[in-house]
Amino acid sequence: MTVFYRRLPRFEYLIPKTLEEALSVLKNQKESAKVFAGGTDLIPQLKRREIHTPKIVIDLKGISGLDKLAYDENTGLSIGPLTTINTVAESPIIQQHFPSLFHAASSIGSPQVRNRGTFAGNICTAVPSADSAPALLTLDATIKISGPKKERAVPITQFFTGPRTTILMPDEIVIEISVPKPKPGSRGIYLKLSPRHSMDLAIVGVAASGISENGICKDVKIALGAVAPTPIRAPMAEEILKGQRITSNLIDEAARNAITQCSPIDDHRASQEYRCDMIYAMTRRALTQVFAQ
């Protein structure tokens, strides 16, 4: 029997002690360097030769303070780039104030992946099926980015530019995901359809948040994953509900409208037709749970 071994490509491995040091290396190397946080996406991609082998891999784990998870009643939630998915899933703060983030984090990968992978890494890989993205879209999250010249804050609605692509420049690093404090009375949820739940990528992912008073929709946000080149909001479906009395028929109309804002594909995991059916069913289910009295 012949056994073939696939070696990991060779590269220089650096563990900077400060963010400034990491940014300095990125500035000089640009496309020839890759940032390493959890590595649950980067290492498999390197092994499978799916990406160009970098000259340098920069491990952020030597930089203190990047694994923070903090909540402030005034400023909201801060998630650092080294905060693991499991830390988010198990946080009482997340479970109490941000249930859709709890649902999303709990549905990502196996326990081993959640303990190793980072929550920020899940959006930086920018796969259309990323579970964290729809929840963050409904929560008006902001991505804080640091580069060699300055820091900038970008709404998550502008972060994704295509499958596996974001607005991040080669010499920039995400340093924080910022989520504002939920408005009083707000409720949120994330639902994932996949054969083995967390063990598989989402066939369809739906996040919804909303506020109702006396049966009237005061605010609503709907976001969808795995149904377009990037995770998306469904603003036309949202407008159907805003300011209206919530009824089963109105939720049904909004859920059907959500289909029109998607462009799902046929692949080995599901057909376009099936995905469209599930967009409707899961959006209807999510909205029904959000607005349940």
C-alpha positions as CSV (number, residue, x, y, z in Angstrom):
1,M,0.0,0.0,0.0
2,T,1.3,3.5,-0.9
3,V,0.6,6.2,1.6
4,F,0.8,9.9,0.5
5,Y,1.6,12.6,3.0
6,R,0.5,16.1,2.3
7,R,2.9,18.4,4.2
8,L,1.8,21.8,5.4
9,P,3.5,24.5,3.2
10,R,6.5,26.2,4.7
11,F,6.3,29.7,6.0
12,E,7.8,31.9,8.6
13,Y,5.8,32.0,11.9
14,L,5.8,35.1,14.0
15,I,4.2,35.8,17.4
16,P,4.2,39.6,18.0
17,K,3.8,41.0,21.5
18,T,1.9,44.2,20.5
19,L,-0.7,45.2,17.9
20,E,1.8,47.8,16.6
21,E,4.3,45.1,15.9
22,A,1.8,42.9,14.0
23,L,0.6,45.9,11.9
24,S,4.2,46.8,11.1
25,V,4.8,43.3,9.7
26,L,1.6,43.5,7.7
27,K,2.5,46.9,6.3
28,N,5.8,45.5,5.0
29,Q,4.5,42.2,3.8
30,K,1.0,42.9,2.7
31,E,-0.3,40.0,0.5
32,S,2.6,37.8,1.5
33,A,1.4,37.6,5.2
34,K,-1.6,36.0,6.8
35,V,-3.1,36.8,10.2
36,F,-3.6,33.7,12.5
37,A,-6.2,33.8,15.3
38,G,-8.0,30.5,15.9
39,G,-6.7,28.9,12.6
40,T,-9.8,26.7,12.1
41,D,-10.1,28.1,8.6
42,L,-6.6,29.1,7.7
43,I,-4.8,25.9,8.5
44,P,-7.3,23.6,6.5
45,Q,-7.0,26.1,3.6
46,L,-3.3,25.9,3.6
47,K,-3.3,22.1,3.8
48,R,-5.7,21.8,0.9
49,R,-3.7,24.4,-1.1
50,E,-6.9,26.5,-1.5
51,I,-5.0,29.7,-0.9
52,H,-1.6,31.0,-1.9
53,T,1.0,30.0,0.7
54,P,2.1,33.1,2.7
55,K,5.7,33.9,3.4
56,I,4.7,34.9,7.0
57,V,1.9,33.8,9.4
58,I,1.3,36.3,12.2
59,D,-0.1,34.7,15.3
60,L,-2.1,37.3,17.3
61,K,-2.3,35.1,20.4
62,G,0.8,36.7,21.9
63,I,-0.9,40.1,22.1
64,S,-2.7,40.6,25.5
65,G,-6.2,42.0,25.7
66,L,-7.5,40.8,22.3
67,D,-9.6,38.1,23.9
68,K,-11.9,40.5,25.7
69,L,-15.7,40.0,26.0
70,A,-17.1,43.1,27.8
71,Y,-20.5,44.6,28.2
72,D,-21.3,48.1,29.3
73,E,-24.8,49.5,29.9
74,N,-23.9,52.6,28.0
75,T,-21.6,51.5,25.2
76,G,-22.9,48.0,24.6
77,L,-20.9,44.8,23.8
78,S,-17.3,44.5,22.8
79,I,-15.9,41.3,21.3
80,G,-12.1,41.1,20.7
81,P,-10.5,39.3,17.8
82,L,-9.2,36.5,19.9
83,T,-12.5,35.8,21.8
84,T,-13.4,32.2,21.1
85,I,-16.8,31.2,19.7
86,N,-17.3,29.1,22.8
87,T,-16.7,32.1,25.1
88,V,-19.5,33.9,23.3
89,A,-21.8,30.9,23.4
90,E,-21.3,30.3,27.2
91,S,-21.4,33.9,28.3
92,P,-24.3,34.7,30.6
93,I,-24.2,38.3,29.3
94,I,-24.7,37.1,25.7
95,Q,-27.4,34.7,26.7
96,Q,-29.3,37.4,28.6
97,H,-28.9,40.5,26.3
98,F,-28.0,39.1,22.9
99,P,-29.9,35.7,22.4
100,S,-29.4,35.7,18.6
101,L,-25.6,35.8,19.2
102,F,-25.9,32.9,21.6
103,H,-28.0,30.9,19.1
104,A,-25.4,31.7,16.3
105,A,-22.3,30.9,18.4
106,S,-23.9,27.6,19.6
107,S,-24.5,26.5,16.0
108,I,-21.0,27.0,14.7
109,G,-18.9,23.8,14.2
110,S,-18.0,21.1,16.7
111,P,-17.1,21.8,20.4
112,Q,-13.4,21.5,19.3
113,V,-13.9,24.2,16.6
114,R,-15.8,26.5,19.0
115,N,-13.1,26.2,21.6
116,R,-10.4,27.0,19.1
117,G,-12.0,29.3,16.5
118,T,-12.7,32.9,17.1
119,F,-16.0,34.8,16.7
120,A,-14.4,37.5,14.7
121,G,-12.7,35.0,12.5
122,N,-16.1,33.6,11.5
123,I,-17.0,36.9,9.8
124,C,-13.4,37.6,8.5
125,T,-13.6,34.4,6.4
126,A,-16.7,35.9,4.9
127,V,-18.3,32.7,3.7
128,P,-22.0,33.3,2.8
129,S,-23.1,30.7,5.3
130,A,-21.3,32.2,8.3
131,D,-23.6,31.8,11.3
132,S,-22.5,34.9,13.2
133,A,-23.2,37.3,10.3
134,P,-27.0,37.3,10.1
135,A,-27.3,37.8,13.9
136,L,-24.7,40.7,13.8
137,L,-26.6,42.3,10.9
138,T,-29.8,42.4,12.9
139,L,-27.9,43.9,15.9
140,D,-26.4,46.8,13.9
141,A,-22.9,45.7,14.8
142,T,-19.8,47.7,13.9
143,I,-16.5,46.3,12.9
144,K,-13.5,48.2,14.2
145,I,-10.4,47.9,12.1
146,S,-6.8,48.9,12.7
147,G,-4.2,49.6,10.0
148,P,-0.8,51.2,9.8
149,K,-2.2,54.7,9.4
150,K,-5.4,54.8,11.5
151,E,-8.3,53.0,12.9
152,R,-11.7,52.9,11.3
153,A,-15.2,51.7,12.2
154,V,-17.3,50.1,9.5
155,P,-21.0,49.0,9.8
156,I,-21.3,45.3,9.3
157,T,-23.7,46.0,6.4
158,Q,-20.6,47.4,4.5
159,F,-18.1,44.7,5.6
160,F,-18.8,41.9,3.2
161,T,-18.1,42.5,-0.5
162,G,-18.4,38.9,-1.9
163,P,-17.8,35.2,-1.2
164,R,-14.8,35.1,1.1
165,T,-14.0,38.8,0.5
166,T,-14.4,41.8,2.8
167,I,-13.3,45.5,2.8
168,L,-10.3,44.5,4.9
169,M,-7.0,45.7,3.3
170,P,-4.0,43.3,3.3
171,D,-2.4,45.5,6.0
172,E,-5.4,45.7,8.3
173,I,-6.6,43.7,11.3
174,V,-10.1,43.5,12.9
175,I,-9.6,44.6,16.5
176,E,-13.2,44.6,17.8
177,I,-16.8,43.8,17.0
178,S,-18.9,46.4,18.7
179,V,-22.7,45.8,19.3
180,P,-24.9,48.5,20.7
181,K,-27.1,47.8,23.7
182,P,-30.4,46.4,22.6
183,K,-33.4,48.7,22.8
184,P,-35.9,48.1,25.6
185,G,-38.3,45.3,24.7
186,S,-36.2,44.0,21.8
187,R,-36.2,40.3,21.1
188,G,-34.0,38.3,18.8
189,I,-33.3,34.9,17.4
190,Y,-31.1,33.0,14.9
191,L,-32.3,29.8,13.2
192,K,-30.1,27.5,11.2
193,L,-31.0,24.8,8.8
194,S,-28.4,22.1,8.3
195,P,-28.3,18.3,8.2
196,R,-26.4,18.0,11.5
197,H,-27.0,21.5,13.0
198,S,-23.7,22.8,14.2
199,M,-21.6,20.1,12.5
200,D,-22.5,21.3,9.0
201,L,-22.6,24.6,7.2
202,A,-26.0,26.3,7.0
203,I,-28.2,25.6,4.1
204,V,-30.2,28.6,5.1
205,G,-29.7,30.9,8.2
206,V,-32.2,33.4,9.4
207,A,-31.8,36.0,12.1
208,A,-34.6,38.4,13.2
209,S,-35.0,41.0,15.9
210,G,-38.0,43.1,16.7
211,I,-39.9,45.3,19.1
212,S,-43.7,45.4,19.4
213,E,-46.0,47.4,21.6
214,N,-49.7,46.5,22.0
215,G,-49.4,44.2,19.0
216,I,-47.9,46.9,16.7
217,C,-44.4,46.4,15.2
218,K,-42.2,49.3,16.3
219,D,-39.0,47.9,14.8
220,V,-37.8,44.8,13.0
221,K,-34.7,43.6,11.3
222,I,-34.3,40.4,9.1
223,A,-31.0,39.0,7.9
224,L,-30.3,35.9,5.9
225,G,-27.3,33.7,5.3
226,A,-26.3,31.1,2.7
227,V,-28.8,32.5,0.2
228,A,-26.7,35.2,-1.6
229,P,-23.0,35.9,-2.3
230,T,-22.9,37.6,1.1
231,P,-25.0,37.6,4.2
232,I,-27.8,40.1,3.6
233,R,-30.6,42.1,5.2
234,A,-34.1,41.9,3.8
235,P,-35.3,45.6,4.0
236,M,-38.4,45.2,1.9
237,A,-39.7,42.4,4.1
238,E,-39.0,44.6,7.1
239,E,-41.0,47.5,5.7
240,I,-44.0,45.3,5.3
241,L,-44.1,44.9,9.1
242,K,-43.0,48.3,10.4
243,G,-45.8,50.3,12.0
244,Q,-48.4,47.5,11.3
245,R,-50.4,45.3,13.6
246,I,-48.7,42.0,13.7
247,T,-50.8,39.2,12.4
248,S,-50.1,35.7,11.0
249,N,-51.0,36.9,7.5
250,L,-48.7,39.9,7.7
251,I,-45.8,37.7,8.9
252,D,-46.5,35.3,6.0
253,E,-46.4,38.2,3.5
254,A,-43.1,39.4,4.9
255,A,-41.6,35.9,4.8
256,R,-42.6,35.4,1.2
257,N,-41.2,38.8,0.3
258,A,-37.8,37.8,1.8
259,I,-37.4,35.2,-0.9
260,T,-37.5,37.9,-3.6
261,Q,-34.4,39.6,-2.0
262,C,-32.2,36.4,-2.2
263,S,-30.2,34.7,-5.0
264,P,-29.7,31.2,-3.7
265,I,-27.6,28.7,-5.7
266,D,-27.9,25.0,-6.6
267,D,-25.1,23.0,-5.1
268,H,-24.4,19.6,-3.5
269,R,-26.1,20.7,-0.2
270,A,-29.4,22.0,-1.5
271,S,-31.2,23.1,-4.6
272,Q,-32.2,26.7,-5.3
273,E,-35.9,25.7,-5.1
274,Y,-35.4,24.0,-1.7
275,R,-33.5,27.0,-0.3
276,C,-36.3,29.4,-1.4
277,D,-38.9,27.2,0.3
278,M,-36.8,27.2,3.5
279,I,-36.2,31.0,3.4
280,Y,-39.9,31.4,3.6
281,A,-40.5,28.8,6.3
282,M,-37.6,29.8,8.5
283,T,-38.3,33.6,8.2
284,R,-41.9,33.0,9.1
285,R,-40.8,30.9,12.1
286,A,-38.3,33.4,13.3
287,L,-40.7,36.4,13.0
288,T,-43.4,34.4,14.8
289,Q,-41.1,33.7,17.7
290,V,-39.8,37.3,17.9
291,F,-43.3,38.8,18.0
292,A,-44.9,36.1,20.2
293,Q,-46.7,37.8,23.1
